Amino acid sequence: MKLLKELYKNHVNKKLIENINNKTIQQFYMENHIDPDELSYLGKGDFGTAYSIGDGRVLKITTSKNEFGIAQKLENTTSGLYKNAFAHVYKAEIVENKMFIILEELREDSNIENMWYDMDELLQTAGLPVQYLGNLDTDEMEEMGYHISDKLHEFMNSIEYIIRAYRNLGIEASDIRPENMGYDAAGNLKGFDIDDKVR
């Protein structure tokens, strides 16, 4: 396992070196149709700062090599699994020693947090972490007196799909949480800020 982690780290570092170029941030903005004066601050997380570009995309400047490496892997992916589970990554590039990620902007919704806590209550009762949501016996929970609405069932199915995509990336969904999720234009629940904090 230690060897695998080392190989992954070396792979990410190699990719970082390969992506360093002499481009300026101004050139990067021009190439990607970003007007720096129109950027709108969205927030700061553990490893970076995010700005709305204003056209359905987000510009993230990250300090996490893991997040950047995963974004590179997801960049313009055609895999249905990743496309439907994660915010689309349009670009992951290093410019002037900064790691930039351009991704699909998702709509926040307070219902995500509410349903997350309803789901978490079921998981805690069953003694399961979120990564093992697929093992939750909803029939048994309903026999115990829990009412699971169609909306909550749908939400849990979406979370299971996102967890499956995390696993496919080799991540145990360690960073899956309500604040890292949103809805796309078609109303699909997706994850963003994909990182592997346990590495």
N, C-alpha and C positions, 0 to 999 in steps of 0.2 A: 504493500500500500504506500509506504514511504517513497519507494522508487517511482511509482506512478505519479505521485504528487510532484516529485522532483522533475520528472519528464514533462509534466503539464506546465510547471513554472518555466522551464527552459524553452518550451514551445511558445509561451506567451511572450517571454523576453525576446526571443528571436523575431517574432512577429512585430514587436514594438520597434526593434531596430530596423527591420525591413520597411516599416511604414514612415520612418522619419524622412522628411524631405526638406527642401529649401523654400517651400511655399510660405508666404506670409499669411497671417490671419485675415488680412484684407482680401487677399486672393482667394482664400478658402470661402469667405463670405460671398464674394462675387460669383464663384463657381457654383455655389449652392443656393443662389438667389436669396441671400439673407441680408436684410437691411439692419445694421447694428442699432440704428436709431429707433427701429420698430420693435426691438426685442423687449419682451415683458417678463419681469422676474416672477418665477413660479415658486421657487423655494430652494432650500439647501438641505441636503441629506448627509448621511455619514461620509460619503465619498465624493460629493460634488454639488454643483449648482445647476439648476435648470431654468431655461427661459423659453417662453412661448415665442415662436417665430411669427405667429399670426396667420398662418395659412394651413393650419392642421398639423404642423410639425413642431417638435420641441428640440431645442439645442441644449445638450447636456455637456458640461465640462467636468470630467471625472478625474479623480486621483487614484482610482482603483484599477490596477493592471488586470485583475480578474474580470471586473465588469467590462473593461475595454476589450479583452480577449474574447469574452462571450459575445459582445456586440459585433465583433468582427465575424464570428462564426455565424451569427444571425443576419448579417448584412445582406439585404435583398434576397433572402431565402425563398425558395419555392416550395419548401416542405409544408404540407398542409398542417401538420402537427404544430410547428412553430408559428406559422402564419395565423392560426386561429387561437393560439394560446398566449402569444406575446405581442406587444406593440411592435409594429414593423420598424426595423432598423434600416434607414436609408443610407447611412454613411457612418463609418468609424475610422477616424483618421487622426494622426498626430501632426500638429502644426505648431511650430515654435515651442516645442517641448511640452505642449498641452495636448491632452487626449480628448478629442471632440467626438460626440455621438449625436447624430441627427435621427430622431425617431418620431413615430406617429404620436400625435397628441390624443390622449384619451380623456373622456369626460368623467370627472369625479362625481360621485353620487353617495350621499349619506346613507342610503339603504345598504351599501356594500358593508359598512361597518356594523350596522344593525344585524344584517343576516350573518355576518361573520361571527358575532357574539352568540347568536342563536345556535349556529352550527357548533361553535366551540363548547357550548353548554352540553350538547349531545355527546361530543367527543370526550369531554371530561367525565361525564357519567359512565361512558363505556371504557374509560381508561386508555384512550388512544390519542397520540399526537396527530396534528393535522396531516403529516406525511402519510398516515395510514387511514385516511378518510375512507378509502375503498373497502376497508374491513368493517366499517360501521354497518350494523344490522338495523336498518330503519324500521323494519316490521317489529322487531323486538323493542325498539325505543317507543313505538306507538302503543304496543301492548303495555308498556310501563306507564302510559298516560301522557306521553309527549305528543303534541300535535305538530306534524310536519307538513306545512302548506306546500302546494304545488310550486310556489315561487321559491321556497327554501330548497325543495328537491332540485329545481332547475339550477339554483345557485351552487349547490353542492356538486352537481354534475359538472358544472363549469370549473369549479375548483379542482375536481379530480382530473379534468383534462389538462389544466395548467400544471398540476403535480406530475402527470405523465410526461409532459414536455420537459419539465425540470429534470426528471430522471433520465430522459433521453439525452440530455446534455451532460449527464453524470453528476447531477446535483441533487441532494436530498431535500430540495425545497426549503432550505434553512432560512431563506429570507422572504418567504411568502407571508404576506400580511396585508391587511386592508388598505393601508396607505400606499402600497405598491400595486394597486389594481385600479382599473377604470373601464369604461365602456367605449368601444369604437363607434363609428358613425352608424354601423348596422345594428348596434345594440348588443354586441358580443362582449362578454367579460374577458379582459386580458390582463396579463401581468406586465410590469415594466420595471426598470432599474434592476435587471437580472444580475445577481452577483452570487458568489459562493463563499460566504464568510467563514465556512468551517475549514477551508483549505489551509 
